[in-house]
Amino acid sequence: MSIENAGVFPKIIAHAKEYGFVFPSSEIYDGLQAVYDYGQNGVELKNNLKQLWWKTMTQIHENIVGIDAAIFMHPSTWVASGHVASFNDPMIDNKDSKKRYRVDHLIEGYADQLAAEGKADKAQAVLDEMNRLLAAEDFAGLHRFITDEGIKCPISGTANWTEVRQFNLMFSTQIGSVADEANTIYLRPETAQGIFVNFLNVQKTGRMKIPFGIAQIGKAFRNEIVARQFIFRMREFEQMEMQFFVRPGTEMEWYNFWKEMRMKWHKALGIPESKLKYHDHEKLAHYANAALDIEFQFPFGFKEIEGIHSRTDFDLRNHQELSKKKQQYFDNEINQNYIPYVVETSVGADRIFLMHLCNAYTEEVTGEGENRKERTFLKLHPAIAPVKAAIFPLTKKDGLPEKAEQIYKALKTDFRVVYEEKDSIGKRYTRQDLIGTPFCIAVDHQTLEDDTVTIRDRDTAAQRRVPIAALRDEIGHAVSFARVFEKL
């Protein structure tokens, strides 16, 4: 079954909750909009994705190292980066519902509605006009456009709108024990600045030679007004960013290198080429001289999962000017001092989690008539699956549970495995299919005779006999990160 339609997305969201991947945050208090918690299977999947990204960057590339910078930073950081002055989105309020909306989200929702009604050309025309007005920063024109199109508030059902105005997306808080003496600081809206302010610390202590990169995984926070598309856009999210410092004039060479390398990485994890594409930015951010997104075809359309940006020397130069501390590198090869240029790769951990969940969700129908069978499973790459193997005794007697537990204990130090003996073995297979476990190992009476087990493949449901002694190698080969690295 193809999932290239919006109708399957509610099923994926329900599946994520029912099988321990994602829960609404503080749900017993009716939740908090645009905030989610990762459940017992979700945290394993997300951690596997993060670990694979981290090893790709810092282990496979010998000239990239990692850091973990603090969430709180000196407020001048965000002045230098441009976030205090420029990290704004056009907003509009509905006077009746008192709800505030990002203008682009409101118009995109209207376009989605048109597309659902079969008016694809009209929907595209709406998006094109929105992009034109946004690029021109024509806020009065955006207000007229919303009014002329009769776009209504989803809550009040009215089109009683305020003017369009800018709204800063950073969360602010106070640091200091006495309110009157406290200083305003911000929760970081991106992780990149923690890398830039540590550029010289890492370069000097690591004796790094340009070109080199600094990688980081961490939380970032944005005061998104409207929650949309599950975990695709959240107020608290996790970024995996790498800033690659290069000699000025070579940035486009490295921009193209990283653009291709990052696309290969997503394909190596089993994402079909047909569901990935590049999207070049028409309007560049203030810090960039080239930028593109890697987009994935979610059930709700192609959307950004990763950005590749050539940031020039904008960040380091601004930090140098504001801090009065030189952010320069002496290049022995050309006997010259310069502020390096930067090529950035920035991928959302939550977004690629959702990408893999959507890509893996499979509804399969086999046979016809009395032989018709329906099966739902998660076709996750074995390297990122939350559980690598499940061990089942065929029955709860005749020494089978004891033998199965021996196998479980032997494997659990190398892989995340589970042991189950409740219900029929068919139901146990189904439970593991639903969380994406690639292998199920059945211990039966023959096992007691010849030390072999039946291993079942999740994707094909095919079964074969394997010696217990071969299990570690069988599973290890399938789930190894090395199989991903080979494709890069």
Secondary structure as GFF3:
##gff-version 3
##sequence-region A 1 488
A	DSSP	three_ten_helix	6	8	.	.	.	ID=ss1
A	DSSP	alpha_helix	9	18	.	.	.	ID=ss2
A	DSSP	beta_strand	22	24	.	.	.	ID=ss3
A	DSSP	three_ten_helix	27	29	.	.	.	ID=ss4
A	DSSP	beta_strand	36	38	.	.	.	ID=ss5
A	DSSP	alpha_helix	40	55	.	.	.	ID=ss6
A	DSSP	pi_helix	56	60	.	.	.	ID=ss7
A	DSSP	beta_strand	64	66	.	.	.	ID=ss8
A	DSSP	alpha_helix	76	80	.	.	.	ID=ss9
A	DSSP	alpha_helix	83	86	.	.	.	ID=ss10
A	DSSP	beta_strand	88	93	.	.	.	ID=ss11
A	DSSP	beta_strand	100	102	.	.	.	ID=ss12
A	DSSP	alpha_helix	103	116	.	.	.	ID=ss13
A	DSSP	alpha_helix	120	135	.	.	.	ID=ss14
A	DSSP	alpha_helix	139	149	.	.	.	ID=ss15
A	DSSP	beta_strand	165	168	.	.	.	ID=ss16
A	DSSP	beta_strand	172	175	.	.	.	ID=ss17
A	DSSP	three_ten_helix	179	181	.	.	.	ID=ss18
A	DSSP	beta_strand	183	186	.	.	.	ID=ss19
A	DSSP	alpha_helix	192	196	.	.	.	ID=ss20
A	DSSP	alpha_helix	199	205	.	.	.	ID=ss21
A	DSSP	beta_strand	212	221	.	.	.	ID=ss22
A	DSSP	three_ten_helix	230	232	.	.	.	ID=ss23
A	DSSP	beta_strand	236	246	.	.	.	ID=ss24
A	DSSP	alpha_helix	251	268	.	.	.	ID=ss25
A	DSSP	three_ten_helix	273	275	.	.	.	ID=ss26
A	DSSP	beta_strand	276	280	.	.	.	ID=ss27
A	DSSP	beta_strand	290	298	.	.	.	ID=ss28
A	DSSP	beta_strand	301	312	.	.	.	ID=ss29
A	DSSP	alpha_helix	314	323	.	.	.	ID=ss30
A	DSSP	beta_strand	329	331	.	.	.	ID=ss31
A	DSSP	beta_strand	336	338	.	.	.	ID=ss32
A	DSSP	beta_strand	341	348	.	.	.	ID=ss33
A	DSSP	alpha_helix	349	360	.	.	.	ID=ss34
A	DSSP	beta_strand	361	366	.	.	.	ID=ss35
A	DSSP	three_ten_helix	369	371	.	.	.	ID=ss36
A	DSSP	beta_strand	373	378	.	.	.	ID=ss37
A	DSSP	beta_strand	389	393	.	.	.	ID=ss38
A	DSSP	alpha_helix	400	411	.	.	.	ID=ss39
A	DSSP	beta_strand	417	419	.	.	.	ID=ss40
A	DSSP	alpha_helix	425	435	.	.	.	ID=ss41
A	DSSP	beta_strand	439	443	.	.	.	ID=ss42
A	DSSP	alpha_helix	445	450	.	.	.	ID=ss43
A	DSSP	beta_strand	452	457	.	.	.	ID=ss44
A	DSSP	beta_strand	463	467	.	.	.	ID=ss45
A	DSSP	three_ten_helix	468	470	.	.	.	ID=ss46
A	DSSP	alpha_helix	471	479	.	.	.	ID=ss47
A	DSSP	alpha_helix	482	485	.	.	.	ID=ss48
###
